[in-house]
Amino acid sequence: MPLLDFDKTLNAVKNFELPINFTINTDTVKYLRAYCAAQFPLTIKTLQIIDKDYTAPKRSKGYCLSKVKNKKLGFVYYVRYSEAGKIIPTRYCTHTNDLEEAEIFAVKNREQLIKKYNAGKRVREQNDTTYNILSSYYEKNSIYMQIDTNRGRIFCDERRRRYCNIINKSFIPFLKRENIRNFNEIDNATITKYQNYLLSCKKKPQTVNNNITSISSAFRTLSSIGEIKQNPFNNIVLLKVRNENRKLTGCYEVDAIKGGMIKS
């Protein structure tokens, strides 16, 4: 766009008489901007286009600072970093209300804090994976149930739901109670402690064994497909069950009834 009235604008600005006692402040700057925009709109628009074309793009500092109230200092600056164009959700205290010191802190600690965040993120994702795999293992049509079916391990729907409840309502809460968040933290000692935990909850030995059997079956498959490195249920001894505590349950109970009817 040609500067059709550039000279005219320049001369007008040169000859523009400021009021007596004129001082530069926010209000007067706004006034001058409004005056130039109203008197020379074409020139202002052209200069804006030129400025946009030739101004070097701003380079991101890779962080932003925000003020957070603080009882001792009034406020302190917190820094939040960006990496690969994405803002990291965690923010870090700079322990100062001085802007220059906060910027120094942000630059100096950038690499260390981002590295710490990414390490924690990997752990959190790994923890979520552990619980998610266990929680969904016995869900209907899960990929693990499909593997079991293909290998000839068939479940009736009642037993599948029961095993699913054992993991979600008993085993996972136990792991969380023990602050165990990863497969590699589960070993023989963990399973033995789980057995003792169930006994302390007044569970009968047969119930404890049923829990162990349902969970160990899942771990055996996870180990065979390489999802986990080792099966912590190896070498685990089931509890002895007295004859008076034995009873038929679930699918087996139906089979027993069918057998009894045939015999009669």
Rosetta constraint file for C-alpha pairs under 8 A:
AtomPair CA 1 CA 46 HARMONIC 6.35 0.50
AtomPair CA 2 CA 46 HARMONIC 7.53 0.50
AtomPair CA 3 CA 42 HARMONIC 7.78 0.50
AtomPair CA 3 CA 43 HARMONIC 6.08 0.50
AtomPair CA 3 CA 46 HARMONIC 6.74 0.50
AtomPair CA 4 CA 42 HARMONIC 7.80 0.50
AtomPair CA 4 CA 43 HARMONIC 7.34 0.50
AtomPair CA 5 CA 9 HARMONIC 6.10 0.50
AtomPair CA 5 CA 40 HARMONIC 7.82 0.50
AtomPair CA 5 CA 42 HARMONIC 7.57 0.50
AtomPair CA 5 CA 43 HARMONIC 6.37 0.50
AtomPair CA 6 CA 10 HARMONIC 6.12 0.50
AtomPair CA 6 CA 43 HARMONIC 5.91 0.50
AtomPair CA 7 CA 11 HARMONIC 6.14 0.50
AtomPair CA 8 CA 12 HARMONIC 6.14 0.50
AtomPair CA 9 CA 13 HARMONIC 6.16 0.50
AtomPair CA 9 CA 40 HARMONIC 6.48 0.50
AtomPair CA 9 CA 43 HARMONIC 7.35 0.50
AtomPair CA 10 CA 14 HARMONIC 6.23 0.50
AtomPair CA 11 CA 15 HARMONIC 6.13 0.50
AtomPair CA 12 CA 16 HARMONIC 5.86 0.50
AtomPair CA 18 CA 22 HARMONIC 6.43 0.50
AtomPair CA 23 CA 28 HARMONIC 7.38 0.50
AtomPair CA 24 CA 28 HARMONIC 5.93 0.50
AtomPair CA 24 CA 29 HARMONIC 6.72 0.50
AtomPair CA 25 CA 29 HARMONIC 6.19 0.50
AtomPair CA 26 CA 30 HARMONIC 6.31 0.50
AtomPair CA 27 CA 31 HARMONIC 6.26 0.50
AtomPair CA 28 CA 32 HARMONIC 6.21 0.50
AtomPair CA 29 CA 33 HARMONIC 6.21 0.50
AtomPair CA 30 CA 34 HARMONIC 6.16 0.50
AtomPair CA 31 CA 35 HARMONIC 6.11 0.50
AtomPair CA 32 CA 36 HARMONIC 6.17 0.50
AtomPair CA 33 CA 37 HARMONIC 6.09 0.50
AtomPair CA 34 CA 38 HARMONIC 6.10 0.50
AtomPair CA 35 CA 39 HARMONIC 6.09 0.50
AtomPair CA 36 CA 40 HARMONIC 5.60 0.50
AtomPair CA 36 CA 41 HARMONIC 7.26 0.50
AtomPair CA 36 CA 44 HARMONIC 7.44 0.50
AtomPair CA 37 CA 41 HARMONIC 4.98 0.50
AtomPair CA 37 CA 44 HARMONIC 6.36 0.50
AtomPair CA 40 CA 44 HARMONIC 6.29 0.50
AtomPair CA 41 CA 45 HARMONIC 6.08 0.50
AtomPair CA 42 CA 46 HARMONIC 6.20 0.50
AtomPair CA 43 CA 47 HARMONIC 6.12 0.50
AtomPair CA 44 CA 48 HARMONIC 6.17 0.50
AtomPair CA 45 CA 49 HARMONIC 6.41 0.50
AtomPair CA 46 CA 50 HARMONIC 6.32 0.50
AtomPair CA 47 CA 51 HARMONIC 5.98 0.50
AtomPair CA 48 CA 52 HARMONIC 6.13 0.50
AtomPair CA 49 CA 53 HARMONIC 6.24 0.50
AtomPair CA 50 CA 54 HARMONIC 6.17 0.50
AtomPair CA 51 CA 55 HARMONIC 5.60 0.50
AtomPair CA 62 CA 81 HARMONIC 5.78 0.50
AtomPair CA 62 CA 82 HARMONIC 5.18 0.50
AtomPair CA 62 CA 83 HARMONIC 7.01 0.50
AtomPair CA 63 CA 79 HARMONIC 6.55 0.50
AtomPair CA 63 CA 80 HARMONIC 5.51 0.50
AtomPair CA 63 CA 81 HARMONIC 4.17 0.50
AtomPair CA 63 CA 82 HARMONIC 5.77 0.50
AtomPair CA 63 CA 106 HARMONIC 7.26 0.50
AtomPair CA 64 CA 79 HARMONIC 5.69 0.50
AtomPair CA 64 CA 80 HARMONIC 5.49 0.50
AtomPair CA 64 CA 81 HARMONIC 6.55 0.50
AtomPair CA 65 CA 77 HARMONIC 6.06 0.50
AtomPair CA 65 CA 78 HARMONIC 5.54 0.50
AtomPair CA 65 CA 79 HARMONIC 4.63 0.50
AtomPair CA 65 CA 80 HARMONIC 6.56 0.50
AtomPair CA 65 CA 102 HARMONIC 7.86 0.50
AtomPair CA 65 CA 103 HARMONIC 7.97 0.50
AtomPair CA 66 CA 77 HARMONIC 5.45 0.50
AtomPair CA 66 CA 78 HARMONIC 5.34 0.50
AtomPair CA 66 CA 79 HARMONIC 6.59 0.50
AtomPair CA 67 CA 75 HARMONIC 6.10 0.50
AtomPair CA 67 CA 76 HARMONIC 5.66 0.50
AtomPair CA 67 CA 77 HARMONIC 4.70 0.50
AtomPair CA 67 CA 78 HARMONIC 6.31 0.50
AtomPair CA 68 CA 75 HARMONIC 5.27 0.50
AtomPair CA 68 CA 76 HARMONIC 5.47 0.50
AtomPair CA 68 CA 77 HARMONIC 6.24 0.50
AtomPair CA 68 CA 78 HARMONIC 6.89 0.50
AtomPair CA 69 CA 74 HARMONIC 5.87 0.50
AtomPair CA 69 CA 75 HARMONIC 4.15 0.50
AtomPair CA 69 CA 76 HARMONIC 6.48 0.50
AtomPair CA 70 CA 74 HARMONIC 4.82 0.50
AtomPair CA 70 CA 75 HARMONIC 4.38 0.50
AtomPair CA 70 CA 76 HARMONIC 6.15 0.50
AtomPair CA 71 CA 75 HARMONIC 7.34 0.50
AtomPair CA 73 CA 96 HARMONIC 7.84 0.50
AtomPair CA 73 CA 97 HARMONIC 6.90 0.50
AtomPair CA 74 CA 97 HARMONIC 7.97 0.50
AtomPair CA 75 CA 97 HARMONIC 5.97 0.50
AtomPair CA 76 CA 93 HARMONIC 7.36 0.50
AtomPair CA 76 CA 94 HARMONIC 7.07 0.50
AtomPair CA 76 CA 95 HARMONIC 6.09 0.50
AtomPair CA 76 CA 96 HARMONIC 5.14 0.50
AtomPair CA 76 CA 97 HARMONIC 4.38 0.50
AtomPair CA 76 CA 98 HARMONIC 7.90 0.50
AtomPair CA 77 CA 93 HARMONIC 6.36 0.50
AtomPair CA 77 CA 94 HARMONIC 5.71 0.50
AtomPair CA 77 CA 95 HARMONIC 6.96 0.50
AtomPair CA 77 CA 96 HARMONIC 6.13 0.50
AtomPair CA 77 CA 97 HARMONIC 5.69 0.50
AtomPair CA 77 CA 98 HARMONIC 7.79 0.50
AtomPair CA 77 CA 99 HARMONIC 7.47 0.50
AtomPair CA 77 CA 102 HARMONIC 6.36 0.50
AtomPair CA 78 CA 91 HARMONIC 6.21 0.50
AtomPair CA 78 CA 92 HARMONIC 5.32 0.50
AtomPair CA 78 CA 93 HARMONIC 4.44 0.50
AtomPair CA 78 CA 94 HARMONIC 5.59 0.50
AtomPair CA 78 CA 95 HARMONIC 7.97 0.50
AtomPair CA 78 CA 102 HARMONIC 7.95 0.50
AtomPair CA 79 CA 91 HARMONIC 5.50 0.50
AtomPair CA 79 CA 92 HARMONIC 5.25 0.50
AtomPair CA 79 CA 93 HARMONIC 6.44 0.50
AtomPair CA 79 CA 94 HARMONIC 6.82 0.50
AtomPair CA 79 CA 102 HARMONIC 7.94 0.50
AtomPair CA 79 CA 106 HARMONIC 6.37 0.50
AtomPair CA 80 CA 87 HARMONIC 7.37 0.50
AtomPair CA 80 CA 88 HARMONIC 6.55 0.50
AtomPair CA 80 CA 89 HARMONIC 7.26 0.50
AtomPair CA 80 CA 90 HARMONIC 6.60 0.50
AtomPair CA 80 CA 91 HARMONIC 4.58 0.50
AtomPair CA 80 CA 92 HARMONIC 6.51 0.50
AtomPair CA 81 CA 87 HARMONIC 6.07 0.50
AtomPair CA 81 CA 88 HARMONIC 5.61 0.50
AtomPair CA 81 CA 91 HARMONIC 7.52 0.50
AtomPair CA 81 CA 110 HARMONIC 7.45 0.50
AtomPair CA 81 CA 114 HARMONIC 7.61 0.50
AtomPair CA 82 CA 86 HARMONIC 5.26 0.50
AtomPair CA 82 CA 87 HARMONIC 4.18 0.50
AtomPair CA 82 CA 88 HARMONIC 5.53 0.50
AtomPair CA 83 CA 87 HARMONIC 6.43 0.50
AtomPair CA 83 CA 88 HARMONIC 7.03 0.50
AtomPair CA 90 CA 117 HARMONIC 7.75 0.50
AtomPair CA 94 CA 102 HARMONIC 5.62 0.50
AtomPair CA 94 CA 105 HARMONIC 6.23 0.50
AtomPair CA 94 CA 106 HARMONIC 7.38 0.50
AtomPair CA 95 CA 102 HARMONIC 7.85 0.50
AtomPair CA 96 CA 101 HARMONIC 6.91 0.50
AtomPair CA 96 CA 102 HARMONIC 6.25 0.50
AtomPair CA 97 CA 101 HARMONIC 7.98 0.50
AtomPair CA 97 CA 102 HARMONIC 7.25 0.50
AtomPair CA 98 CA 102 HARMONIC 6.11 0.50
AtomPair CA 99 CA 103 HARMONIC 6.22 0.50
AtomPair CA 100 CA 104 HARMONIC 6.35 0.50
AtomPair CA 101 CA 105 HARMONIC 6.18 0.50
AtomPair CA 102 CA 106 HARMONIC 6.14 0.50
AtomPair CA 103 CA 107 HARMONIC 6.28 0.50
AtomPair CA 104 CA 108 HARMONIC 5.97 0.50
AtomPair CA 105 CA 109 HARMONIC 5.91 0.50
AtomPair CA 106 CA 110 HARMONIC 5.77 0.50
AtomPair CA 109 CA 113 HARMONIC 5.99 0.50
AtomPair CA 110 CA 114 HARMONIC 6.09 0.50
AtomPair CA 111 CA 115 HARMONIC 6.05 0.50
AtomPair CA 112 CA 116 HARMONIC 6.18 0.50
AtomPair CA 113 CA 117 HARMONIC 6.14 0.50
AtomPair CA 114 CA 118 HARMONIC 6.17 0.50
AtomPair CA 115 CA 119 HARMONIC 6.19 0.50
AtomPair CA 116 CA 120 HARMONIC 6.25 0.50
AtomPair CA 117 CA 121 HARMONIC 6.06 0.50
AtomPair CA 118 CA 122 HARMONIC 6.24 0.50
AtomPair CA 119 CA 123 HARMONIC 6.49 0.50
AtomPair CA 120 CA 124 HARMONIC 6.15 0.50
AtomPair CA 121 CA 125 HARMONIC 6.10 0.50
AtomPair CA 122 CA 126 HARMONIC 6.08 0.50
AtomPair CA 123 CA 127 HARMONIC 6.07 0.50
AtomPair CA 124 CA 128 HARMONIC 6.12 0.50
AtomPair CA 125 CA 129 HARMONIC 6.09 0.50
AtomPair CA 126 CA 130 HARMONIC 6.33 0.50
AtomPair CA 126 CA 182 HARMONIC 6.85 0.50
AtomPair CA 127 CA 131 HARMONIC 6.54 0.50
AtomPair CA 127 CA 181 HARMONIC 5.06 0.50
AtomPair CA 127 CA 182 HARMONIC 5.45 0.50
AtomPair CA 128 CA 132 HARMONIC 5.91 0.50
AtomPair CA 129 CA 133 HARMONIC 5.96 0.50
AtomPair CA 130 CA 134 HARMONIC 6.41 0.50
AtomPair CA 130 CA 181 HARMONIC 6.92 0.50
AtomPair CA 130 CA 182 HARMONIC 5.77 0.50
AtomPair CA 130 CA 183 HARMONIC 6.22 0.50
AtomPair CA 131 CA 135 HARMONIC 5.85 0.50
AtomPair CA 131 CA 172 HARMONIC 7.06 0.50
AtomPair CA 131 CA 181 HARMONIC 7.57 0.50
AtomPair CA 132 CA 136 HARMONIC 5.98 0.50
AtomPair CA 133 CA 137 HARMONIC 5.82 0.50
AtomPair CA 134 CA 167 HARMONIC 6.87 0.50
AtomPair CA 134 CA 168 HARMONIC 7.79 0.50
AtomPair CA 134 CA 172 HARMONIC 7.76 0.50
AtomPair CA 135 CA 139 HARMONIC 7.87 0.50
AtomPair CA 135 CA 164 HARMONIC 7.26 0.50
AtomPair CA 135 CA 167 HARMONIC 6.57 0.50
AtomPair CA 135 CA 168 HARMONIC 5.69 0.50
AtomPair CA 135 CA 172 HARMONIC 7.75 0.50
AtomPair CA 136 CA 142 HARMONIC 6.83 0.50
AtomPair CA 136 CA 164 HARMONIC 7.80 0.50
AtomPair CA 137 CA 142 HARMONIC 6.33 0.50
AtomPair CA 137 CA 143 HARMONIC 7.80 0.50
AtomPair CA 137 CA 144 HARMONIC 5.82 0.50
AtomPair CA 137 CA 145 HARMONIC 6.81 0.50
AtomPair CA 137 CA 164 HARMONIC 7.39 0.50
AtomPair CA 137 CA 218 HARMONIC 7.15 0.50
AtomPair CA 138 CA 142 HARMONIC 6.81 0.50
AtomPair CA 138 CA 144 HARMONIC 7.50 0.50
AtomPair CA 138 CA 145 HARMONIC 6.33 0.50
AtomPair CA 138 CA 160 HARMONIC 5.98 0.50
AtomPair CA 138 CA 161 HARMONIC 7.16 0.50
AtomPair CA 138 CA 163 HARMONIC 6.72 0.50
AtomPair CA 138 CA 164 HARMONIC 5.04 0.50
AtomPair CA 139 CA 145 HARMONIC 7.56 0.50
AtomPair CA 139 CA 160 HARMONIC 7.64 0.50
AtomPair CA 139 CA 161 HARMONIC 7.64 0.50
AtomPair CA 139 CA 164 HARMONIC 6.71 0.50
AtomPair CA 140 CA 145 HARMONIC 7.26 0.50
AtomPair CA 140 CA 160 HARMONIC 7.85 0.50
AtomPair CA 141 CA 145 HARMONIC 6.11 0.50
AtomPair CA 141 CA 146 HARMONIC 6.37 0.50
AtomPair CA 142 CA 146 HARMONIC 6.35 0.50
AtomPair CA 143 CA 147 HARMONIC 6.35 0.50
AtomPair CA 144 CA 148 HARMONIC 6.30 0.50
AtomPair CA 144 CA 221 HARMONIC 7.81 0.50
AtomPair CA 145 CA 149 HARMONIC 6.09 0.50
AtomPair CA 146 CA 150 HARMONIC 6.13 0.50
AtomPair CA 147 CA 151 HARMONIC 6.29 0.50
AtomPair CA 148 CA 152 HARMONIC 6.37 0.50
AtomPair CA 148 CA 153 HARMONIC 5.01 0.50
AtomPair CA 148 CA 154 HARMONIC 7.10 0.50
AtomPair CA 148 CA 221 HARMONIC 7.49 0.50
AtomPair CA 149 CA 153 HARMONIC 5.07 0.50
AtomPair CA 149 CA 154 HARMONIC 5.52 0.50
AtomPair CA 155 CA 159 HARMONIC 6.23 0.50
AtomPair CA 155 CA 160 HARMONIC 5.91 0.50
AtomPair CA 156 CA 160 HARMONIC 6.29 0.50
AtomPair CA 156 CA 251 HARMONIC 7.02 0.50
AtomPair CA 157 CA 161 HARMONIC 6.21 0.50
AtomPair CA 158 CA 162 HARMONIC 6.23 0.50
AtomPair CA 158 CA 250 HARMONIC 6.87 0.50
AtomPair CA 158 CA 251 HARMONIC 7.22 0.50
AtomPair CA 159 CA 163 HARMONIC 6.10 0.50
AtomPair CA 159 CA 250 HARMONIC 6.64 0.50
AtomPair CA 159 CA 251 HARMONIC 6.95 0.50
AtomPair CA 160 CA 164 HARMONIC 6.13 0.50
AtomPair CA 161 CA 165 HARMONIC 6.20 0.50
AtomPair CA 162 CA 166 HARMONIC 6.27 0.50
AtomPair CA 163 CA 167 HARMONIC 6.46 0.50
AtomPair CA 163 CA 211 HARMONIC 7.68 0.50
AtomPair CA 163 CA 214 HARMONIC 5.60 0.50
AtomPair CA 163 CA 215 HARMONIC 7.46 0.50
AtomPair CA 164 CA 168 HARMONIC 6.22 0.50
AtomPair CA 165 CA 169 HARMONIC 5.44 0.50
AtomPair CA 165 CA 170 HARMONIC 7.44 0.50
AtomPair CA 166 CA 170 HARMONIC 5.23 0.50
AtomPair CA 166 CA 171 HARMONIC 6.46 0.50
AtomPair CA 166 CA 211 HARMONIC 6.37 0.50
AtomPair CA 166 CA 214 HARMONIC 7.70 0.50
AtomPair CA 166 CA 215 HARMONIC 7.88 0.50
AtomPair CA 167 CA 171 HARMONIC 4.73 0.50
AtomPair CA 167 CA 172 HARMONIC 5.91 0.50
AtomPair CA 167 CA 215 HARMONIC 6.75 0.50
AtomPair CA 168 CA 172 HARMONIC 5.54 0.50
AtomPair CA 168 CA 173 HARMONIC 7.22 0.50
AtomPair CA 169 CA 173 HARMONIC 6.43 0.50
AtomPair CA 170 CA 174 HARMONIC 6.20 0.50
AtomPair CA 171 CA 175 HARMONIC 6.30 0.50
AtomPair CA 171 CA 194 HARMONIC 7.86 0.50
AtomPair CA 172 CA 176 HARMONIC 6.26 0.50
AtomPair CA 173 CA 177 HARMONIC 6.03 0.50
AtomPair CA 174 CA 178 HARMONIC 6.26 0.50
AtomPair CA 174 CA 194 HARMONIC 7.27 0.50
AtomPair CA 175 CA 179 HARMONIC 6.08 0.50
AtomPair CA 175 CA 180 HARMONIC 4.98 0.50
AtomPair CA 175 CA 181 HARMONIC 6.97 0.50
AtomPair CA 176 CA 180 HARMONIC 5.76 0.50
AtomPair CA 176 CA 181 HARMONIC 6.91 0.50
AtomPair CA 180 CA 185 HARMONIC 6.25 0.50
AtomPair CA 180 CA 186 HARMONIC 7.28 0.50
AtomPair CA 181 CA 185 HARMONIC 7.20 0.50
AtomPair CA 182 CA 186 HARMONIC 7.17 0.50
AtomPair CA 183 CA 228 HARMONIC 6.77 0.50
AtomPair CA 184 CA 228 HARMONIC 7.69 0.50
AtomPair CA 184 CA 229 HARMONIC 7.67 0.50
AtomPair CA 186 CA 190 HARMONIC 5.68 0.50
AtomPair CA 186 CA 191 HARMONIC 7.49 0.50
AtomPair CA 186 CA 232 HARMONIC 6.34 0.50
AtomPair CA 187 CA 191 HARMONIC 6.60 0.50
AtomPair CA 187 CA 231 HARMONIC 7.90 0.50
AtomPair CA 187 CA 232 HARMONIC 4.55 0.50
AtomPair CA 187 CA 233 HARMONIC 7.55 0.50
AtomPair CA 188 CA 192 HARMONIC 6.21 0.50
AtomPair CA 188 CA 232 HARMONIC 5.15 0.50
AtomPair CA 188 CA 233 HARMONIC 6.28 0.50
AtomPair CA 188 CA 234 HARMONIC 7.50 0.50
AtomPair CA 188 CA 235 HARMONIC 7.69 0.50
AtomPair CA 188 CA 236 HARMONIC 6.79 0.50
AtomPair CA 189 CA 193 HARMONIC 6.05 0.50
AtomPair CA 190 CA 194 HARMONIC 6.18 0.50
AtomPair CA 191 CA 195 HARMONIC 6.31 0.50
AtomPair CA 191 CA 232 HARMONIC 7.25 0.50
AtomPair CA 191 CA 233 HARMONIC 6.90 0.50
AtomPair CA 191 CA 236 HARMONIC 7.63 0.50
AtomPair CA 192 CA 196 HARMONIC 6.35 0.50
AtomPair CA 192 CA 236 HARMONIC 7.41 0.50
AtomPair CA 193 CA 197 HARMONIC 6.02 0.50
AtomPair CA 194 CA 198 HARMONIC 6.26 0.50
AtomPair CA 195 CA 199 HARMONIC 6.35 0.50
AtomPair CA 195 CA 208 HARMONIC 6.33 0.50
AtomPair CA 195 CA 212 HARMONIC 7.84 0.50
AtomPair CA 196 CA 200 HARMONIC 6.14 0.50
AtomPair CA 197 CA 201 HARMONIC 6.44 0.50
AtomPair CA 198 CA 202 HARMONIC 6.78 0.50
AtomPair CA 198 CA 203 HARMONIC 5.57 0.50
AtomPair CA 198 CA 208 HARMONIC 6.37 0.50
AtomPair CA 199 CA 203 HARMONIC 5.03 0.50
AtomPair CA 199 CA 204 HARMONIC 6.76 0.50
AtomPair CA 199 CA 205 HARMONIC 7.30 0.50
AtomPair CA 199 CA 208 HARMONIC 7.27 0.50
AtomPair CA 203 CA 207 HARMONIC 6.15 0.50
AtomPair CA 203 CA 208 HARMONIC 6.48 0.50
AtomPair CA 204 CA 208 HARMONIC 6.34 0.50
AtomPair CA 204 CA 245 HARMONIC 7.68 0.50
AtomPair CA 205 CA 209 HARMONIC 6.13 0.50
AtomPair CA 205 CA 239 HARMONIC 5.82 0.50
AtomPair CA 205 CA 240 HARMONIC 6.85 0.50
AtomPair CA 205 CA 241 HARMONIC 5.81 0.50
AtomPair CA 206 CA 210 HARMONIC 6.14 0.50
AtomPair CA 206 CA 239 HARMONIC 7.51 0.50
AtomPair CA 206 CA 241 HARMONIC 6.00 0.50
AtomPair CA 206 CA 245 HARMONIC 7.13 0.50
AtomPair CA 206 CA 246 HARMONIC 7.02 0.50
AtomPair CA 207 CA 211 HARMONIC 6.28 0.50
AtomPair CA 208 CA 212 HARMONIC 6.28 0.50
AtomPair CA 208 CA 239 HARMONIC 7.64 0.50
AtomPair CA 209 CA 213 HARMONIC 6.03 0.50
AtomPair CA 209 CA 238 HARMONIC 5.86 0.50
AtomPair CA 209 CA 239 HARMONIC 6.47 0.50
AtomPair CA 210 CA 214 HARMONIC 6.17 0.50
AtomPair CA 211 CA 215 HARMONIC 6.26 0.50
AtomPair CA 212 CA 216 HARMONIC 5.81 0.50
AtomPair CA 212 CA 238 HARMONIC 7.86 0.50
AtomPair CA 213 CA 217 HARMONIC 6.13 0.50
AtomPair CA 214 CA 218 HARMONIC 6.92 0.50
AtomPair CA 215 CA 219 HARMONIC 6.47 0.50
AtomPair CA 216 CA 220 HARMONIC 5.98 0.50
AtomPair CA 216 CA 233 HARMONIC 5.83 0.50
AtomPair CA 217 CA 221 HARMONIC 6.50 0.50
AtomPair CA 218 CA 222 HARMONIC 6.22 0.50
AtomPair CA 219 CA 223 HARMONIC 5.96 0.50
AtomPair CA 219 CA 228 HARMONIC 7.99 0.50
AtomPair CA 219 CA 231 HARMONIC 5.94 0.50
AtomPair CA 219 CA 232 HARMONIC 7.80 0.50
AtomPair CA 219 CA 233 HARMONIC 7.56 0.50
AtomPair CA 220 CA 224 HARMONIC 6.20 0.50
AtomPair CA 220 CA 231 HARMONIC 6.17 0.50
AtomPair CA 221 CA 225 HARMONIC 6.35 0.50
AtomPair CA 222 CA 226 HARMONIC 6.28 0.50
AtomPair CA 222 CA 227 HARMONIC 5.00 0.50
AtomPair CA 222 CA 228 HARMONIC 5.88 0.50
AtomPair CA 223 CA 227 HARMONIC 5.83 0.50
AtomPair CA 223 CA 228 HARMONIC 5.01 0.50
AtomPair CA 223 CA 229 HARMONIC 6.16 0.50
AtomPair CA 223 CA 230 HARMONIC 5.84 0.50
AtomPair CA 223 CA 231 HARMONIC 5.86 0.50
AtomPair CA 241 CA 245 HARMONIC 6.49 0.50
AtomPair CA 241 CA 246 HARMONIC 6.97 0.50
AtomPair CA 242 CA 246 HARMONIC 6.76 0.50
AtomPair CA 248 CA 252 HARMONIC 6.10 0.50
AtomPair CA 248 CA 253 HARMONIC 5.13 0.50
AtomPair CA 249 CA 253 HARMONIC 4.96 0.50
AtomPair CA 250 CA 254 HARMONIC 7.03 0.50
AtomPair CA 251 CA 255 HARMONIC 6.49 0.50
AtomPair CA 252 CA 256 HARMONIC 6.15 0.50
AtomPair CA 253 CA 257 HARMONIC 6.31 0.50
AtomPair CA 254 CA 258 HARMONIC 6.26 0.50
AtomPair CA 255 CA 259 HARMONIC 6.17 0.50
AtomPair CA 256 CA 260 HARMONIC 6.13 0.50
AtomPair CA 257 CA 261 HARMONIC 6.25 0.50
AtomPair CA 258 CA 262 HARMONIC 6.34 0.50
AtomPair CA 259 CA 263 HARMONIC 6.29 0.50
AtomPair CA 260 CA 264 HARMONIC 6.36 0.50
